[in-house]
């Protein structure tokens, strides 16, 4: 976990994701606040967003004017949020989101989307592990995730991530200096 400026991170994600999405899909990047800083694992968050963008592109098959928008803005938790996500302890958060105008998710399936191995895709087109992995990654970052969708009305996935104040962020090199190096007693570790 390192201090991660979210605006440059999303700009890089846009460049990374665009070539993997069919050209007929219009992609837009919406960054409302360029000063947001979160503590996160960049590789894990890249996997999360790529998974969500890929899912959105699959939902757009057969759509007349396919569109995916993803972005970030500041979010101040309200009463509803703190009641639903009591385990998230943050006064200031970033809201990352991925929105599509595709086929949507039926109300019957909406509560199941984060369950491991749940999928509505044909055999061989999805394992049902993508959104389960996304959910686990966001929880490990101390955040929360929500899905808003309706059949034939598109889907929005919202990721809430605790923010770090710029004065709290320490460069990675400084953080390494703060902890003394631990010495072992000549043991070896085999990781399989």
C-alpha positions in Angstrom: 0.0 0.0 0.0 1.4 3.4 -1.1 0.0 6.9 -1.3 -1.8 6.9 -4.7 -2.9 10.1 -6.5 -6.1 9.0 -8.0 -6.4 11.4 -11.0 -3.1 10.4 -12.6 -3.9 6.7 -11.8 -7.2 6.9 -13.6 -5.6 8.7 -16.6 -3.2 5.8 -16.9 -6.0 3.3 -16.5 -7.9 5.0 -19.4 -4.8 4.6 -21.7 -4.4 1.0 -20.5 -8.0 0.0 -21.0 -8.8 1.7 -24.3 -7.0 -0.7 -26.6 -8.8 -3.7 -25.0 -12.3 -2.3 -25.5 -14.1 -2.6 -28.9 -13.8 0.6 -31.0 -17.5 1.1 -31.3 -17.8 1.7 -27.5 -17.4 5.3 -26.5 -15.2 5.6 -23.4 -15.1 8.7 -21.3 -13.0 9.7 -18.3 -14.5 12.0 -15.7 -12.2 13.4 -13.0 -14.0 15.9 -10.8 -11.2 16.4 -8.3 -7.5 16.2 -9.2 -6.2 16.4 -5.6 -7.6 13.1 -4.2 -5.0 10.9 -2.6 -5.7 7.3 -1.3 -3.6 4.6 0.2 -3.7 1.6 -2.1 -2.0 -1.2 -4.0 -1.7 0.2 -7.5 -1.6 -3.3 -9.2 -4.7 -4.5 -7.3 -6.7 -1.4 -8.1 -5.7 -1.7 -11.8 -7.0 -5.2 -11.8 -10.3 -4.0 -10.1 -10.9 -1.3 -12.7 -9.9 -3.4 -15.7 -12.3 -6.1 -14.5 -15.2 -3.6 -14.1 -14.5 -2.0 -17.5 -14.3 -5.4 -19.2 -17.6 -6.4 -17.5 -19.2 -3.1 -18.7 -18.0 -3.8 -22.3 -19.6 -7.3 -22.2 -22.9 -5.7 -21.0 -22.9 -3.4 -24.1 -23.1 -6.2 -26.7 -26.0 -5.3 -29.0 -26.4 -1.8 -27.5 -27.2 1.0 -30.1 -24.9 3.7 -28.7 -22.5 1.8 -26.3 -20.9 4.0 -23.6 -18.6 3.5 -20.6 -17.7 6.3 -18.3 -15.4 5.9 -15.4 -14.1 8.5 -13.0 -13.5 9.8 -9.5 -14.9 12.5 -7.2 -14.8 13.4 -3.6 -17.4 11.9 -1.4 -18.5 12.7 2.2 -20.2 9.7 3.8 -23.8 10.4 4.6 -26.1 8.7 7.2 -27.2 6.0 4.8 -23.6 5.1 3.9 -22.5 4.9 7.5 -25.4 2.7 8.4 -24.9 0.3 5.4 -21.1 0.3 5.7 -20.5 0.5 9.4 -17.1 -1.3 9.0 -15.8 1.6 6.9 -14.2 4.3 9.1 -13.4 7.4 7.1 -14.6 11.0 7.2 -13.5 11.8 3.7 -13.6 9.3 0.8 -13.0 9.1 -2.9 -15.8 7.7 -5.1 -14.5 5.8 -8.1 -17.2 4.6 -10.5 -17.7 2.7 -13.7 -21.0 3.3 -15.5 -22.3 1.7 -18.7 -25.6 2.0 -20.6 -25.8 -1.8 -21.3 -28.2 -4.6 -20.5 -28.1 -4.0 -16.8 -28.6 -6.6 -14.0 -32.0 -8.0 -13.0 -33.2 -7.2 -9.5 -33.2 -11.0 -8.7 -29.4 -11.2 -9.5 -28.3 -7.9 -8.0 -27.7 -9.3 -4.5 -25.6 -12.2 -5.9 -23.1 -10.4 -8.0 -20.3 -10.5 -5.5 -20.8 -14.2 -4.6 -17.9 -16.4 -5.8 -18.7 -18.4 -9.0 -22.0 -16.6 -9.6 -22.3 -15.7 -13.3 -25.0 -15.1 -15.8 -22.6 -15.5 -18.7 -22.6 -18.6 -21.0 -20.3 -21.5 -20.1 -16.7 -20.6 -21.1 -17.4 -16.9 -21.0 -16.9 -16.1 -17.3 -15.9 -17.9 -14.1 -17.9 -15.7 -11.7 -14.8 -14.8 -9.8 -14.2 -11.3 -11.2 -16.6 -9.4 -9.0 -15.8 -11.5 -6.0 -12.1 -10.6 -6.4 -13.1 -6.9 -6.9 -15.1 -7.0 -3.6 -12.3 -8.6 -1.7 -9.7 -6.1 -3.0 -11.8 -3.1 -2.1 -12.5 -4.5 1.4 -8.7 -5.1 1.9 -8.3 -1.4 1.1 -10.7 -0.4 3.9 -13.3 0.7 1.4 -16.8 -0.3 0.2 -18.4 -1.2 -3.1 -22.0 -0.9 -4.3 -23.8 -1.7 -7.5 -26.8 0.2 -8.9 -28.5 -1.4 -11.9 -31.8 -2.2 -13.5 -32.6 -4.5 -16.5 -32.0 -2.7 -19.8 -31.0 0.5 -18.0 -27.3 0.1 -17.5 -25.1 -0.4 -14.4 -23.0 1.8 -12.2 -20.4 0.2 -9.8 -19.3 2.6 -7.1 -16.1 2.1 -5.1 -15.6 4.1 -2.0 -12.0 4.5 -0.9 -10.8 6.3 2.3 -8.7 9.4 1.5 -5.4 10.3 2.9 -4.5 13.9 3.6 -1.4 15.1 1.7 0.4 15.8 5.0 -0.2 12.2 6.2 1.3 10.7 3.1 4.9 9.7 3.5 7.1 8.7 0.6 7.7 5.0 0.3 11.4 5.4 1.0 10.7 7.2 4.3 8.3 4.5 5.4 10.9 1.9 4.8 13.4 3.8 7.0 11.0 4.0 9.9 10.9 0.2 10.4 14.2 -1.4 11.4 15.2 -4.4 9.2 14.4 -7.6 10.9 17.1 -10.3 10.9 16.3 -14.0 10.8 18.4 -16.9 12.3 19.4 -18.5 9.0 16.1 -20.2 8.3 14.9 -20.6 4.7 11.3 -20.1 3.5 9.9 -22.2 0.6 6.8 -20.6 -0.9 4.9 -23.0 -3.2 
